[in-house]
Amino acid sequence: QVQLVESGGGLVQAGSSLRLSCAASGRTFSRYAMGWFRQAPGKEREFVASISMSSSATPYADSVKGRFTVSRDNAKNTVYLQMNSLKPEDTAVYYCAATPGYSGPYYQPSSYDYWGQGTQVTVSS
């Protein structure tokens, strides 16, 4: 089992940058694929980005491609989401998720086994 704790959210102006972190417990972090999702009020949780165990695969949602970068440091048991050129429509609670093996498509929340508590990102216009 793995426990996930996100940090780094906040209130920023449009065009700014933020870096989210997700710290994982346990000694087998490198054996988990990781994902970032977000959920805005009244909307379903949506895929943002994911990263494979070896960082060889990093797919992104079209809405964030070119602006967000996902990375991981297996030595620090941490996955990051660098968010640049933030827009008001990026406002949401951001969650990280982990799975030892996808039970479905990487972009579906149901494919992940463990979730953090979320961190709020608010982008003002």
Backbone as CSV, one residue per row, in Angstrom:
resi,resn,N_x,N_y,N_z,CA_x,CA_y,CA_z,C_x,C_y,C_z
1,GLN,0.842,-1.184,0.000,0.000,0.000,0.000,0.884,1.242,0.000
2,VAL,0.388,2.306,-0.607,1.140,3.555,-0.664,0.228,4.697,-0.250
3,GLN,0.781,5.640,0.481,0.050,6.846,0.856,0.637,8.031,0.114
4,LEU,-0.240,8.909,-0.353,0.165,10.023,-1.195,-0.247,11.341,-0.563
5,VAL,0.660,12.308,-0.583,0.377,13.632,-0.032,0.815,14.693,-1.035
6,GLU,-0.167,15.457,-1.525,0.127,16.523,-2.472,0.435,17.827,-1.748
7,SER,1.204,18.670,-2.396,1.496,20.004,-1.888,1.844,20.914,-3.049
8,GLY,1.869,22.229,-2.770,2.298,23.179,-3.784,1.189,23.987,-4.426
9,GLY,-0.051,23.697,-4.084,-1.144,24.467,-4.655,-1.178,25.884,-4.093
10,GLY,-2.030,26.696,-4.683,-2.169,28.061,-4.207,-2.984,28.920,-5.139
11,LEU,-3.003,30.211,-4.835,-3.716,31.202,-5.644,-2.693,32.002,-6.433
12,VAL,-2.831,31.984,-7.754,-1.895,32.692,-8.618,-2.664,33.423,-9.716
13,GLN,-1.985,34.344,-10.378,-2.585,35.045,-11.495,-2.370,34.282,-12.791
14,ALA,-3.226,34.530,-13.737,-3.077,33.914,-15.050,-1.697,34.228,-15.612
15,GLY,-1.100,33.216,-16.230,0.233,33.372,-16.788,1.341,32.950,-15.860
16,SER,1.005,32.713,-14.602,1.994,32.316,-13.607,2.298,30.822,-13.683
17,SER,3.210,30.413,-12.819,3.609,29.011,-12.747,3.462,28.493,-11.320
18,LEU,3.237,27.210,-11.209,3.228,26.503,-9.942,3.849,25.136,-10.162
19,ARG,4.443,24.607,-9.115,4.911,23.225,-9.170,4.260,22.445,-8.036
20,LEU,3.507,21.445,-8.415,2.897,20.553,-7.441,3.828,19.378,-7.168
21,SER,3.800,18.933,-5.927,4.560,17.757,-5.543,3.616,16.736,-4.944
22,CYS,3.976,15.493,-5.089,3.213,14.400,-4.496,4.229,13.444,-3.876
23,ALA,4.247,13.419,-2.559,5.178,12.556,-1.839,4.495,11.246,-1.496
24,ALA,5.188,10.158,-1.766,4.637,8.828,-1.532,5.382,8.126,-0.410
25,SER,4.639,7.376,0.380,5.255,6.565,1.417,5.661,5.231,0.825
26,GLY,6.454,4.483,1.550,6.803,3.154,1.107,8.112,3.095,0.356
27,ARG,8.627,1.873,0.207,9.924,1.675,-0.414,9.843,1.194,-1.854
28,THR,8.618,1.078,-2.368,8.463,0.542,-3.719,7.866,1.565,-4.666
29,PHE,8.134,2.835,-4.411,7.559,3.900,-5.233,7.880,3.695,-6.704
30,SER,9.076,3.228,-6.994,9.493,3.064,-8.389,8.686,2.021,-9.130
31,ARG,7.906,1.229,-8.415,7.094,0.190,-9.025,5.668,0.645,-9.305
32,TYR,5.413,1.953,-9.117,4.079,2.485,-9.347,4.095,3.479,-10.498
33,ALA,3.143,3.310,-11.383,2.871,4.370,-12.334,2.050,5.437,-11.612
34,MET,2.281,6.676,-11.986,1.646,7.788,-11.289,0.816,8.637,-12.244
35,GLY,-0.220,9.230,-11.707,-1.053,10.105,-12.516,-1.432,11.362,-11.772
36,TRP,-1.704,12.405,-12.521,-2.270,13.632,-11.985,-3.648,13.831,-12.605
37,PHE,-4.601,14.149,-11.750,-5.963,14.437,-12.172,-6.384,15.750,-11.527
38,ARG,-7.469,16.314,-12.022,-8.010,17.520,-11.407,-9.528,17.490,-11.456
39,GLN,-10.112,18.205,-10.529,-11.571,18.260,-10.459,-11.999,19.672,-10.086
40,ALA,-12.733,20.278,-11.001,-13.292,21.605,-10.766,-14.692,21.447,-10.174
41,PRO,-15.189,22.468,-9.480,-16.527,22.377,-8.876,-17.593,22.040,-9.913
42,GLY,-18.399,21.060,-9.608,-19.480,20.672,-10.488,-19.072,19.855,-11.700
43,LYS,-17.794,19.504,-11.770,-17.306,18.737,-12.925,-16.729,17.404,-12.467
44,GLU,-16.604,16.493,-13.402,-16.003,15.202,-13.116,-14.478,15.338,-13.012
45,ARG,-13.889,14.389,-12.311,-12.439,14.356,-12.221,-11.869,14.038,-13.596
46,GLU,-10.884,14.811,-14.014,-10.340,14.624,-15.348,-8.834,14.392,-15.309
47,PHE,-8.385,13.657,-16.299,-6.964,13.325,-16.447,-6.163,14.564,-16.822
48,VAL,-4.988,14.688,-16.228,-4.072,15.775,-16.564,-2.798,15.208,-17.202
49,ALA,-2.157,14.285,-16.504,-0.899,13.717,-17.003,-0.608,12.443,-16.239
50,SER,0.235,11.617,-16.821,0.695,10.434,-16.109,2.154,10.193,-16.446
51,ILE,2.779,9.348,-15.649,4.183,9.035,-15.864,4.409,7.586,-15.489
52,SER,5.103,6.887,-16.357,5.354,5.471,-16.126,6.431,5.299,-15.055
53,MET,6.653,4.055,-14.667,7.585,3.751,-13.593,8.994,4.251,-13.893
54,SER,9.384,4.144,-15.154,10.744,4.542,-15.557,10.794,5.930,-16.161
55,SER,9.666,6.631,-16.164,9.545,7.971,-16.768,9.638,7.933,-18.289
56,SER,9.560,6.760,-18.889,9.686,6.673,-20.336,8.427,7.122,-21.067
57,ALA,7.296,7.084,-20.388,6.032,7.499,-21.000,5.383,8.583,-20.138
58,THR,5.059,9.703,-20.783,4.439,10.831,-20.069,3.337,11.442,-20.926
59,PRO,2.209,10.778,-21.028,1.102,11.359,-21.790,0.424,12.508,-21.041
60,TYR,-0.144,13.427,-21.811,-0.813,14.601,-21.251,-2.192,14.767,-21.864
61,ALA,-3.052,15.411,-21.111,-4.323,15.848,-21.671,-4.043,16.965,-22.684
62,ASP,-4.844,17.046,-23.715,-4.640,18.068,-24.742,-4.701,19.469,-24.159
63,SER,-5.511,19.650,-23.135,-5.705,20.979,-22.556,-4.470,21.510,-21.841
64,VAL,-3.523,20.640,-21.492,-2.342,21.075,-20.758,-1.046,20.812,-21.520
65,LYS,-1.153,20.158,-22.639,0.044,19.802,-23.409,0.813,21.051,-23.802
66,GLY,2.115,21.040,-23.572,2.949,22.187,-23.880,3.064,23.181,-22.745
67,ARG,2.209,23.067,-21.743,2.255,23.976,-20.587,2.647,23.249,-19.297
68,PHE,2.227,22.008,-19.160,2.504,21.230,-17.953,3.552,20.168,-18.250
69,THR,4.356,19.864,-17.235,5.359,18.811,-17.351,5.323,17.938,-16.105
70,VAL,5.187,16.643,-16.310,5.198,15.691,-15.209,6.580,15.052,-15.129
71,SER,7.045,14.835,-13.907,8.335,14.184,-13.708,8.300,13.448,-12.382
72,ARG,9.296,12.624,-12.159,9.365,11.891,-10.900,10.811,11.720,-10.492
73,ASP,10.998,11.626,-9.192,12.306,11.343,-8.619,12.112,10.124,-7.734
74,ASN,12.460,8.968,-8.239,12.225,7.733,-7.493,13.069,7.660,-6.221
75,ALA,14.195,8.337,-6.201,15.030,8.349,-4.997,14.370,9.133,-3.869
76,LYS,13.510,10.085,-4.254,12.819,10.910,-3.255,11.361,10.515,-3.091
77,ASN,10.949,9.453,-3.780,9.549,9.001,-3.694,8.574,10.133,-3.995
78,THR,8.880,10.908,-5.012,8.078,12.096,-5.292,7.808,12.226,-6.791
79,VAL,6.607,12.630,-7.109,6.233,12.964,-8.471,5.846,14.443,-8.496
80,TYR,6.168,15.096,-9.589,5.959,16.538,-9.706,5.066,16.863,-10.896
81,LEU,4.417,17.999,-10.802,3.681,18.544,-11.939,4.042,20.023,-12.037
82,GLN,4.880,20.344,-13.005,5.245,21.735,-13.265,4.183,22.339,-14.170
83,MET,3.563,23.403,-13.705,2.469,24.019,-14.443,2.869,25.451,-14.815
84,ASN,2.996,25.695,-16.098,3.364,27.016,-16.608,2.196,27.622,-17.382
85,SER,2.259,28.924,-17.575,1.233,29.636,-18.354,-0.167,29.268,-17.879
86,LEU,-0.361,29.338,-16.594,-1.640,28.919,-16.026,-2.782,29.806,-16.498
87,LYS,-3.932,29.179,-16.658,-5.145,29.850,-17.121,-6.240,29.703,-16.066
88,PRO,-7.206,30.596,-16.067,-8.315,30.458,-15.101,-9.005,29.099,-15.191
89,GLU,-9.061,28.526,-16.379,-9.720,27.226,-16.530,-8.904,26.073,-15.952
90,ASP,-7.693,26.357,-15.481,-6.909,25.340,-14.777,-7.296,25.255,-13.300
91,THR,-8.147,26.153,-12.846,-8.575,26.149,-11.457,-9.296,24.851,-11.115
92,ALA,-8.818,24.175,-10.081,-9.371,22.879,-9.686,-8.619,22.368,-8.461
93,VAL,-9.125,21.311,-7.904,-8.355,20.533,-6.928,-7.565,19.501,-7.724
94,TYR,-6.285,19.460,-7.471,-5.394,18.543,-8.188,-5.056,17.357,-7.286
95,TYR,-5.180,16.170,-7.861,-4.929,14.928,-7.134,-3.823,14.135,-7.827
96,CYS,-2.989,13.505,-7.030,-2.093,12.513,-7.617,-2.632,11.123,-7.277
97,ALA,-2.275,10.190,-8.110,-2.765,8.830,-7.975,-1.657,7.856,-8.355
98,ALA,-1.779,6.644,-7.838,-0.754,5.633,-8.082,-1.386,4.284,-8.374
99,THR,-0.684,3.517,-9.176,-1.109,2.149,-9.436,0.111,1.292,-9.731
100,PRO,0.123,0.043,-9.229,1.228,-0.865,-9.561,1.067,-1.477,-10.944
101,GLY,-0.110,-1.281,-11.508,-0.376,-1.811,-12.836,-1.764,-1.354,-13.248
102,TYR,-1.849,-0.723,-14.398,-3.131,-0.168,-14.824,-4.172,-1.276,-15.001
103,SER,-5.333,-1.037,-14.373,-6.463,-1.943,-14.558,-7.337,-1.480,-15.709
104,GLY,-6.948,-0.379,-16.355,-7.679,0.168,-17.477,-6.841,1.243,-18.138
105,PRO,-7.425,2.080,-18.972,-6.668,3.156,-19.619,-6.044,4.103,-18.587
106,TYR,-4.858,4.611,-18.885,-4.125,5.462,-17.943,-4.877,6.756,-17.639
107,TYR,-5.803,7.158,-18.540,-6.480,8.444,-18.380,-7.782,8.320,-17.584
108,GLN,-8.104,7.108,-17.148,-9.319,6.923,-16.358,-9.007,6.840,-14.873
109,PRO,-9.714,7.609,-14.047,-9.464,7.555,-12.604,-9.599,6.152,-12.025
110,SER,-10.499,5.372,-12.561,-10.739,4.029,-12.032,-9.556,3.087,-12.250
111,SER,-8.599,3.495,-13.052,-7.425,2.655,-13.319,-6.364,2.764,-12.227
112,TYR,-6.569,3.664,-11.285,-5.593,3.905,-10.223,-6.116,3.387,-8.895
113,ASP,-5.192,2.947,-8.053,-5.564,2.290,-6.803,-5.468,3.190,-5.588
114,TYR,-4.575,4.168,-5.628,-4.325,5.006,-4.466,-4.396,6.477,-4.868
115,TRP,-4.921,7.277,-3.942,-5.133,8.696,-4.211,-4.676,9.543,-3.027
116,GLY,-4.201,10.744,-3.344,-3.915,11.724,-2.329,-5.178,12.498,-1.976
117,GLN,-5.024,13.435,-1.059,-6.174,14.193,-0.579,-6.467,15.414,-1.448
118,GLY,-5.542,15.765,-2.309,-5.753,16.877,-3.234,-5.172,18.179,-2.731
119,THR,-4.841,19.052,-3.670,-4.358,20.388,-3.354,-5.043,21.380,-4.288
120,GLN,-5.501,22.488,-3.733,-6.278,23.457,-4.502,-5.364,24.365,-5.312
121,VAL,-5.701,24.513,-6.577,-5.040,25.471,-7.452,-6.102,26.442,-7.952
122,THR,-5.885,27.716,-7.714,-6.813,28.740,-8.150,-6.058,29.763,-8.988
123,VAL,-6.541,29.975,-10.206,-5.891,30.906,-11.124,-6.852,32.052,-11.395
124,SER,-6.446,33.247,-11.025,-7.298,34.417,-11.235,-6.962,35.082,-12.561
125,SER,-7.972,35.707,-13.137,-7.787,36.351,-14.449,-7.308,37.782,-14.296
